[in-house]
């Protein structure tokens, strides 16, 4: 079998898994299946929510460990779900490896392989901006370095998280539903990354959005979970509208949405497509889509709320895979962004202003948005006390980093960070899940502490991943972050570099703060919880260790070339995904001197070191663990309040857009609809009825009167007529003549 | 000669007559007969799907042509192109589903109820088949009567208000349309007012009117266009002629809403693409007219969505979502390119499936609780998981999730709109966002959260019959979502012809420089196919 034979199966397995799990779940919960009322199991679901929603006010996601163990009813088809879910994902991993393997054998990774399945939407001939080819969209998958990278870690990490979920969700009554959704997510995500054209990418794009919605709202009985799900979906849709505009611009420009054809056309004659800022328009529209999916300013607020979903979901969807789809898409469309950048430089001349760049250079916009998001999210992360919220803001911040990389046209570096981040952030989230699991649902770090002895595996794996994300040398995050920082500086964006460097420092700080607050010092929660603290089962710790090992080693595929010549195999591997543009559209390579590279690297190490040092000094310097932080908070109360409350962005959006524009606007229009638009209709009715009354009166008085009058007059006339009947012929003859005369006159006058 | 279309038209009426002879208390037999007849009609309509001719040309197939009122040139002339055939299939499918869904919902005057539903089916199929304006008008009006009674007799508390409003409003539109038809008739023969006639033999032949369309002077074309517009825009309904719709939907029985949304609204869009565009192409292609209609469509999309957002009654919410969806359809039709036109046609079908499905689903819950107020629900996915799943799938189809039908339609429409004017697509895409917002909010308030209301705790999940009414719709949604190619192929020639008619009129109105003219044929490629497709009227009559 060839690579193109394996390719379609990769998303199909999870789809089958979804169908099996979903149908089994429905059968188990339906009257049709002959099982008795679903109410039985639900009553006990309620007990869960109550049982531990009560322990603290915060949004915890984890349905009842500890307390309710004895009360668990059988989960129908549990063992089937346990096997089907992870195996569907696992098979997809196997087939991904097979496909990549045979693709490598066939082309050594130099040429993409496209498997076209069927024609999806044939639209016929349409006049585009540059000609009018028949336009149709195929259902087709594409394997090239970018998608190979993505399917590799998506299926691998996805499978690990499936396995983890067996343990984590083991007591949840919606076990089957959970695996159905998780499988569906895998299907959508793999469709997204394998899609050979923008429309299929969009299928996956919307699909992952749907699964994210379903999984965030997994504990749908709780309002905040349902709210968070809806918020995520709607915010994503705003982005999607932008993405669609970009897609349509591509249709109008290229008459196709096939990646291969579009990129070839664009790379062959960039000047045509760049003219007048067309390409910049398309890029910016696409990037709006990316800000939605990858939670960038201004559409970032949904991601922290998304933590209402079960923790494996946070790890898989909201850290490792789905949220990086925006970065993937930008990297996928790298030709467009490069063209937009060169066009901006050509148009703006030697010394472009920042404003000029922002309005002409889409890649610069990406870099700026990414850099600012990274910084802002990191500041928010400093003050969060919910363990998952810290990680969520950290994710937003790291995604900003990836966009910064892409924005400075270092797409390889951006994707490298996508890759390394997937490992350590998934590990961190799963670790936090393990912590929450151990503490029967507790998520507030203020009620943790001293856990490292009780849950050693969780501690060690999380610690490793924290070293990775903080950018400690020789861990994976170090290599990818350092590349982005370095490229940002070398490509001539010192301000963004400062921003990113500060972000790196803050990242190291808040991550070590998390570790210290969770695992060190004295335990600060209720005693009975402490007694129940236990390490998670092997289904959870084994995936943790897998990911932690990855968090150490996956960085070694991208060792900077100045350290080890040819060390950056990662970038070399991705090379064929970055088509070559004509020489006059290719920027002069920025060659950094070795000393500069070394300086930058040492700088980023130093920054991480400062962050770590501060965090260790800050928390638990002695007997009063929070004395120093409290002093700082007291010194800057306002700043703290703003950061702690996420700059009130949510409140702002809620007031202006949700309640203001949409709900108030909707109500206003509804009033208008009922009173004015419909008022006219009803007014017409009343008018008609009124007129009818008038005519009725008129009818009775005049028309009917006239009719009666006519009758009367006939009677009168009859009497008179009788007198005419004289019997004299000349009288009749006169009458006839007069009549004819009158008719002729009428004819002459009117004809 | 082929009598398939006549059979489809008459079969439901025959069924209705047969039901009249059944005793009133034999409700089981009445239901079975009604379902059987509708089912048979559906099966008999299937050859329309398999006819290869639609995929090859824009011509009208399954022609029937008989003298009816020779002195006026009125003929019993039937025939369908790919678009009409698809709409007939939708009609027969939704008819059988809505009859089958009424078994427990309607408990009074069942006999008359099913008689009216079957008569309605006759009218609807007739409208899509008629190729004679007189005949078309007859069916168009015939359809109103059963619908009027369905709302007025089996409707909700304000049924009389809604029924009369529905009837008068649409009647008003049709009378204006009738004026346009009469004007066309006189233009074709003797002429009237200051317009000189063509001096042809009296005729109501629609295909003939398609042919003489280029001869219609610009000012008359404009008058005709707006007259037709009023008739069809009320039916669609377009903003600001939409207010009859929410009332009619809310008061109508479930089956009535399904048919209303699924088929009756499509009469409006069908009218546009069968009459307004091919008969008045010079008016339609006038960029001011086009912009006016497009702006109304876009207002419909955004306005309908925003108003849907704040509705407290589920049916009203779905009704306003229809206004938004049909705004999309109209936007597609008036983009005047293949993508938009085909998208509009496909989306007409999609709307019938998904909104019809939504009304069915709302009906199911209404039957159990006798309320449609969103506030009376909450958390019911706990007691009705299957129902919740079905609802979710149909809802996703409605908000245009890829791999379900709504996306295919919206996507193609937006491509068409973007190619015509990207600003249109930008505004319309707000509708995509709002659509997700109001639908998901509805879903959240009805299905998620705790079971707050005591009455809802005992709700029974859907039964087999109810599942069977929804599943065909879901399958159709999936089919169009995953493999819409046959649908596109079926409608491509017919829609290309309409686009070409408008494009030709535009090209005729604006003499183009030679250099551009050379490039133009590529842009309007299907134009060449047009004259050959329209069989001369005389020819047709000869058969």
Interface residues (C-beta under 8 A of the other chain):
Chain A: X26 X29 X30 X31 X32 X38 X39 X42 X45 X46 X118 X119 X120 X121 X122 X123 X124 X125 X126 X127 X128 X131 X132 X135 X199 X202 X203 X206 X207 X210 X213 X217 X220 X221 X222 X223 X226 X227 X229 X230 X233 X234 X237 X238 X240 X241 X244 X245 X248 X249 X251 X252 X662 X663 X665 X666 X667 X669 X670 X673 X677 X678 X680 X681 X685
Chain B: X165 X168 X169 X239 X240 X242 X243 X244 X303 X306 X307 X308 X309 X310 X311 X337 X338 X339 X342 X343 X379 X381 X382 X383 X385 X386 X389 X396 X401 X402 X403 X407 X408 X411 X412 X414 X415 X416 X418 X419 X422 X425 X426 X429 X430 X432 X433 X434 X436 X437 X440 X441 X444 X447 X448 X449 X450 X457 X460 X461 X463 X464 X467 X482 X483 X484 X485 X488 X489 X492 X496 X522 X523 X524 X525 X526
